[in-house]
Amino acid sequence: QFLYFIGAFNKMVVPTVSFEQAAQIVNEHYSKNIEKGTVVVGKLDSYIDQNFKVSIDGTPRYVLKVANSEESRDQIEAEDEAMRTLSKAPGVKGRIPEVISTHKGERYFKKGDNFVRLISFLKGDVLAKVSHTPAVMRDLGSLLGSMDSALACLDIKASHRFLRWDLKAASNVTPLIDFVITNSEDKQLVQHFMEIYDKKLPLLTSLPLTLIHNDANDYNILCDGSSTSLTDFGDMVTSFTICELAIALAYCLMDKDMPMLLSSAVHLVQAYHAKRPLLKDELNILWWLVAARLCVSVTISAYEVTKNPGNKDYIEISAKPAWSMLKVMKEAGGDLFTKCLLVACGHMETDKDTDAVLSPAGVSPIVAVSNVHSKEELIEYRKLHFPKTMSIQYKDPLKIVKGKGSYLIDENGERYLDCVNNVCHVGHCHPRVVAAGQKQLKELNTNTRYLSDNIVVYIKELLATMPDELDHVFLVNSGTEANELAYRLATTYTKREHMLVVDHAYHGHSTSLIKVSPYKFRDQGKQDPPATTSCVDMPDVYRGTFTTDEHGDKAAGLYADQVDTKLNELKGKGIEVAAFWAESLMGVGGQVIPPDGWLAKCHENARKHGAVCIADEVQVGFGRVGTHWWAFQAQGGDVVPDILTLGKPIGNGHPMAAVVCRKKIADAFSSTGLEYFATFGGNPVSCSIGLQVLNVIKEEELLQNAKEVGEYFMSELKRLEPKYGIIGDVRGKGMFIGAELVCDKKTKKPWPKAPLLSEAMKEKNILVTTDGPDNNVLKIKPPIVWDRTCVDNFIQAFNEVLSVLCK
């Protein structure tokens, strides 16, 4: 490649078309397809091709491009295909040249040894000669990001080529340095950065590889006011996508001191990120790629001056400022540059150093990146195109753009304490979970029909948390899919269809699961269950059929006996039940904690009638109860369901779920001969993410945290009981907590102002909701990484809100 690198230039023959010949080409081949008038041809600077400015009646309208002799037909066609695609791409359309066809409809043709094209003339001055205002930088970043997003869908064979200006091959200039750079200090400077580039190469090769323009230099970028456009696709190549941004920055940041350099970089990169989101690793390597581009530029310039001294002025057009910038970069180092971009793109929290750069630049770490649409625009679009069944929380909806730990962050950078997100179980965007998904996604994502270590390692770790009886696992994508499969497993094993469920339960949104979800079918105005479903009372010992006030410890047995009674009643009608199905803790039912012994007795009663027992822990599993991994274990005794469904917290926000069952259940399902296959269930990325969730729970001791913080939370809520008199009951296990709000403790009449709490607490930057049959139970099920500070913040806000609402 080095020999080719040297020889490629020597083989190229720069065209020698005269002005008269250029005008003749325009008139002979394009006169029917261009504006009418007098054609005048003028010179445009070029590198190894010839470019002519074509004016009509004195106004520049077109550019005639005559390619060098080494430009192949494949490369010309590749450029044309890319330009066709970009001419229709959002954010790019109208900002790149349009190809003008010949009389024969050709988009290019060959004249002698050279390919010829006519393209539209882009208005504006070159970026090198205009002020690099924030508006210009942002517009350019948006253009480049939109362009790279559009080009990512193209894979053109001719673009997979060796090119001297391709940064993935930057090391090829290294042998030239000793020969063409004679100044010892300059030589050491370039060698310094190229050595770092070589060390960073393993990181670079792990990043996205796509088709890029590859030459967004300040003479290929045009500015008309603050609007930018881009020309010259001659260096287009398939390379690491981040190189696009590095090349643009290399030229945009020249002749700037560090404060201005950082400000310009942040504006450009943020706007790019809004159109093509940047990975953390892409930002981490960006500084060194900018330096590498400058090194390639000064080295090739020095080499080519020796080969073509007559074109010295054009070749060295960027050399002097490039040398100056390399010296600035060497002195400054890249740490602050990288931190500013990581903060600006939402990969890192701001600190005093980055704030000192971003604030004077008028840049918010969140707003500029994620505020692509206003809230009003988003709401209006939802009204037009989203079904009305998809609700939005809050009268003034939140636009959430980032999550971190226990907090959600809106477009203005406001942090909200998250009290209800039982999906991001180990905290929003936990770095280990995110990294696991990113790493595996770079390597492989396929299905379970191939052998993979990931799924075996994950299932081994998952089963290690389970009772021995639960030893078979199905991996799926959602809680609904998990419960749908549980339905099939139960009916296949028992050869029965009828289900016995707990009132107010919710098991999913599919057609069959709505029928076993009283929370849903009662919302539809159907007070009686469907024909294939029966219900027993929810074991609510505070306001249910059997309360501890009236029945004491006997309440558990009385509720469990309803299972036996109902099954006998159904049997008398000739109906045999496939499964008794219960959530281990009742969420939408009002954060209900079943009394100890209830679930064990329910299972005993169900099994003596031949029914299997399904435990739905889509919401409450993975250590939320604090004392155990699984909520059914907190019921005491030897409670083990036949089928266990898992969901929401399993992937910490990644779409993933599971069904774990006894061998006999899985064997009966297999005996049907019908293959079970979920396209995405058990894929390597999901398993990598799921494994990290398990590891984080164990290594960060989150079960113990859930237990301790949950106990502290409940004690603080109870401390408020006498002050306001509306807190009728505080109940919970670990970080699954409910506070039932009543008008008075004797009648237990639901407090009518309870639904107002959600809006009032939002004003205090606390996100919490109410639930339950009367919508009067404060629902608390946050990420289990909460600490006591989170509790204290909640209690302070809750106290302030109650002091107003209870007047």
Secondary structure, 3 states (H helix, E strand, C coil): CHHHHHHHHHHCCCCCCCHHHHHHHHHHHHHHHCCCCCEEEEEECCCCCEEEEEEECCEEEEEEEECCCCCCHHHHHHHHHHHHHHCCCCCCCCCCCCEECCCCCCCCEEECCEEEEEEECCCCEEHHHCCCCHHHHHHHHHHHHHHHHHHCCCCCHHHCCCCCCCHHHHHHHHHHHHHHCCCHHHHHHHHHHHHHHHHHHHHHCCCCEEEECCCCCCCCEEEECCEEEECCCCCCEEEECHHHHHHHHHHHCCCCCHHHHHHHHHHHHHHHHHHCCCCHHHHHHHHHHHHHHHHHHHHHHHHHHHHCHHHHHHHCCCHHHHHHHHHHHHHHCCHHHHHHHHHHCCCCCCCHHHHHHHHHHCCCCCHHHHCCCCHHHHHHHHHHHCCCCCCCCCCCCCCEEEEEECEEEECCCCEEEECCCCCCCCCECCHHHHHHHHHHHHHCCCCCCCCCHHHHHHHHHHHCCCCCCCCEEEEECCHHHHHHHHHHHHHHHHCCCEEEEECCCCCCCCHHHHCCCHHHHCCCCCCCCCCCEEEECCCCCCCCCCCHHHHHHHHHHHHHHHHHHHHHHHHHCCCCEEEEEEECCECCCCCECCCCCHHHHHHHHHHCCCCEEEEEECCCCCCCCCCCCCHHHHHCCCCCCCEEEECHHHHCCCCCEEEEECHHHHHHHHCCCCCCCCCCCCCHHHHHHHHHHHHHHHHCCHHHHHHHHHHHHHHHHHHHHHHHCCEEEEEEECCEEEEEEECCCCCCCECCCHHHHHHHHHCCCEECEEECCCCCEEEECCCCCCCHHHHHHHHHHHHHHHHHHCC
